[in-house]
Amino acid sequence: MPLIITPRSLACENEVRRAYFDKHTPVITCAPTAVRGEKFKVNVRVGITLKHPNTREHYYAYIQLWNLETLVAEARFGAGTFGSAPMQAEVDFYIVPKVSLRLTAMAYCTKHGLWKSEEVFVKAPEL
């Protein structure tokens, strides 16, 4: 099992460490409520404000979206998919919730491992 890194894994005690976490941590953006049985958009971006390197040896290989222990969506990228300029990998997932959601995102950096987002709760009330 690979080490899963979260912003709380290590204390962000200095600017270098904060920048490291800033460019590796996935961030989920979505509405706080969803309608059961209807398409729901979830955006996942890797990085808060800083851009991540994007070279053949150092890039994001995939971004996953999880609801608790269930993988609900995944996007995979090959080296060079986004060119070679530093960037924030980003993907929109469209899911159809059947219940309320507790979403987390995982992103795999080929140099620095597997990173996990903070959990986002999405309420999907019964109709």
C-alpha positions as CSV (number, residue, x, y, z in Angstrom):
1,M,0.0,0.0,0.0
2,P,1.5,3.4,-1.0
3,L,1.8,6.2,1.5
4,I,-1.1,8.5,1.2
5,I,-0.2,12.1,1.9
6,T,-2.8,14.7,3.2
7,P,-2.3,18.3,4.2
8,R,-2.4,17.0,7.8
9,S,0.2,14.3,7.3
10,L,3.0,16.7,8.1
11,A,2.9,20.0,9.8
12,C,3.3,22.9,7.3
13,E,5.9,24.7,9.4
14,N,7.7,26.7,6.7
15,E,7.1,28.3,3.3
16,V,8.9,25.5,1.4
17,R,6.8,22.9,2.9
18,R,3.6,24.9,2.4
19,A,4.5,25.4,-1.3
20,Y,5.1,21.6,-1.6
21,F,1.6,20.8,-0.2
22,D,0.0,23.7,-2.2
23,K,1.0,22.3,-5.6
24,H,0.3,18.6,-4.8
25,T,-3.0,18.6,-2.8
26,P,-6.2,17.8,-4.7
27,V,-9.1,20.3,-4.2
28,I,-12.7,19.4,-4.7
29,T,-15.2,22.1,-5.9
30,C,-18.9,21.3,-6.2
31,A,-22.3,22.4,-5.0
32,P,-23.2,21.5,-1.4
33,T,-26.4,19.7,-2.4
34,A,-27.3,17.3,-5.2
35,V,-30.5,15.9,-6.6
36,R,-30.7,12.1,-6.4
37,G,-30.8,10.5,-9.8
38,E,-29.6,13.6,-11.6
39,K,-26.2,14.4,-13.1
40,F,-24.0,16.3,-10.6
41,K,-20.7,18.1,-11.5
42,V,-17.6,17.7,-9.3
43,N,-14.4,19.5,-10.2
44,V,-11.1,18.3,-8.9
45,R,-8.0,20.5,-9.4
46,V,-4.5,19.5,-8.1
47,G,-3.0,22.4,-6.4
48,I,-4.4,25.3,-4.5
49,T,-2.6,28.3,-6.0
50,L,0.8,27.1,-7.3
51,K,1.5,25.2,-10.6
52,H,3.0,21.7,-10.6
53,P,5.9,20.7,-12.8
54,N,4.8,18.9,-16.0
55,T,7.7,17.0,-17.5
56,R,8.0,13.4,-18.8
57,E,9.5,12.3,-15.5
58,H,7.3,14.4,-13.1
59,Y,3.6,14.8,-13.8
60,Y,0.1,13.7,-12.5
61,A,-0.7,10.1,-13.8
62,Y,-4.3,10.1,-12.5
63,I,-6.9,11.8,-10.5
64,Q,-9.6,9.8,-8.8
65,L,-12.9,10.7,-7.1
66,W,-14.1,8.5,-4.2
67,N,-17.3,8.3,-2.2
68,L,-16.1,6.8,1.1
69,E,-14.5,3.4,0.0
70,T,-16.1,3.4,-3.5
71,L,-14.2,4.7,-6.5
72,V,-16.8,6.6,-8.5
73,A,-14.6,8.3,-11.3
74,E,-11.1,8.4,-12.6
75,A,-9.1,10.3,-15.2
76,R,-5.7,9.0,-16.3
77,F,-3.0,11.1,-18.0
78,G,0.2,10.1,-19.9
79,A,3.4,12.0,-19.8
80,G,3.0,15.1,-22.1
81,T,-0.8,15.1,-22.0
82,F,-0.9,18.7,-21.0
83,G,2.3,19.8,-22.8
84,S,5.4,20.6,-20.8
85,A,4.6,23.9,-19.0
86,P,3.9,23.8,-15.2
87,M,0.2,23.7,-14.6
88,Q,-2.6,22.6,-12.3
89,A,-4.1,19.3,-13.5
90,E,-7.9,19.6,-13.4
91,V,-10.9,17.5,-14.4
92,D,-14.6,17.7,-14.2
93,F,-16.4,14.5,-13.2
94,Y,-20.2,14.0,-13.7
95,I,-21.8,11.5,-11.3
96,V,-25.4,10.6,-10.5
97,P,-25.8,10.3,-6.7
98,K,-28.3,7.9,-5.2
99,V,-27.5,9.0,-1.6
100,S,-25.7,11.8,0.1
101,L,-21.9,11.8,-0.6
102,R,-18.7,12.0,1.3
103,L,-16.2,12.8,-1.4
104,T,-12.5,12.7,-1.4
105,A,-10.1,13.0,-4.4
106,M,-6.8,11.2,-4.8
107,A,-4.0,12.3,-7.2
108,Y,-0.8,10.4,-8.1
109,C,2.3,12.5,-8.8
110,T,4.9,10.3,-10.5
111,K,7.7,11.8,-8.4
112,H,6.0,12.5,-5.0
113,G,3.4,9.8,-4.6
114,L,-0.3,9.7,-3.8
115,W,-2.1,12.8,-2.4
116,K,-5.5,13.0,-0.8
117,S,-7.9,15.9,-0.6
118,E,-10.0,17.0,2.4
119,E,-13.4,15.3,2.5
120,V,-16.4,17.2,1.1
121,F,-19.9,16.4,2.2
122,V,-22.7,16.7,-0.4
123,K,-26.2,16.4,0.8
124,A,-28.7,14.6,-1.5
125,P,-32.0,14.6,0.3
126,E,-34.7,12.0,-0.4
127,L,-37.3,13.2,-2.9
